[in-house]
Amino acid sequence: QVQLVESGGGLVQPGGSLRLSCAASGRIVSIGDMDWYRQAPGSQRELVATITIGGSTNYADSVKGRFTISRDNNKNTMYLQMNSLNAEDTADYYCHAKVRDWGWNDYWGQGTQVTVSS
């Protein structure tokens, strides 16, 4: 079994920054694409950013220029640097990864809460 564990969420003032981490552990042969999603109260889960195993990235328009996704393949860890945060960024943030363990499978973390408020 594979586990994804997010960390780094919390309360931050508008204009502030946070760095989320997602660490994968377990029987991992390799990790493919990794993503960050978020879900605000009363809203559907939305894709925030994606990074491929080769490091190519893609972002939602709402976070372009403010968020940076990265990964350390040696540590099986993905990051999301979030700058210039605003109230609309308040949500639960989830990491997702396609992982080759017994085959290729989708795994999700438990989520970490980000609250942007003064």
N, C-alpha and C positions, 0 to 999 in steps of 0.2 A: 504494500500500500504506500501511497505517496501523500505527503501532507504539505500544504502551503500555509505559511503563517505570516500574516501581515503585522507590521508594527509602525509606530511613528505618528499615528493620528493624535488629535487633541484639539484644544481650543486655541485659536489664534485671532489676533485683531485684523481688521481689514488692512490690506497692504502688506501683511506679513508673509512668512514663508514656513513651509513644512517639508520634510523629506520622509516619504513612506518607503518601507522596505517590504519585500516579500521573499521569504526564504523557503526553498523547496528541500524536502528531505524524504528519505525512504529508498525504495528500490528503483533508482533512476538510472536508466541506460543513457538517455539523452533528453533534452528539453527543446521543443520547437518554439513556435511563436508564444510570446507571453504578452499579456494584456492587463491593463487596469480598467476597471469599470467603476461606476459610481451609481448610487441610488439615493435620491433625495426623498424626503417624506412625501408620500402621495404621488410619486412619480415612478416611471418605469426605469429599470436599470439601463444605463447608457454606456457605450464604449468611450473611454477617455483617450487612451493611447495604446499603441501596439508596437512591439519590437520583435524583429525576427532573430533567428539564431545568428545571422550574419551582422546584425546591428542596424538594419534598416528600420526606420521609425515612421509612424503615422499618428496624427493627432486629430481630435475633434476640433472643429473650428473655434469652439468656445474657449479652448485652452491653448491654442497655438500662440507661441511667443511667450507664454507664461510658465508652462509645464515642460519638463524634460524627462523622458523615460530613458532608462539605461539598464544594463545588466552586466553581471560578472559571472561568466559561464563557469569559471573555476570554483566559484562559491555557490552556484545554483541559486543566485539571488538577483532579484530585479528591484529597481528603485524608481521612485517618482518624485522628482524635485518640483515643488509647487511654489511659485513666486507670485507676488502681486495678487494675493488671494482676496476674494470678495464674497459677499454673502451667498451669491449664487453657487459658490463652490461647496457650500455646506452639504454634506452627504455622507453616507457610508461608502467607503472605498473597498473594492474587492479585487484581488488579483486572480488571474486565470492563466492556466498554462496547458499546452498540449505536451504531454509527457510520454515518453516511451518507457514503459516498465515491462509488463507482460505483452504489451502491444501498444499502440498509440491510444491514449485516453485523455479525456478532459478532466482537469482538477481545478477546484475553487478554494480560495481561502475563506476564513470565517468573517472577514471584514474588519475594518478599523474606521472609527468615526472621526470625521473632520468637521469642526464647527468654526465658522468664521463669524465673529461677533465682537462688537466693542463693549 
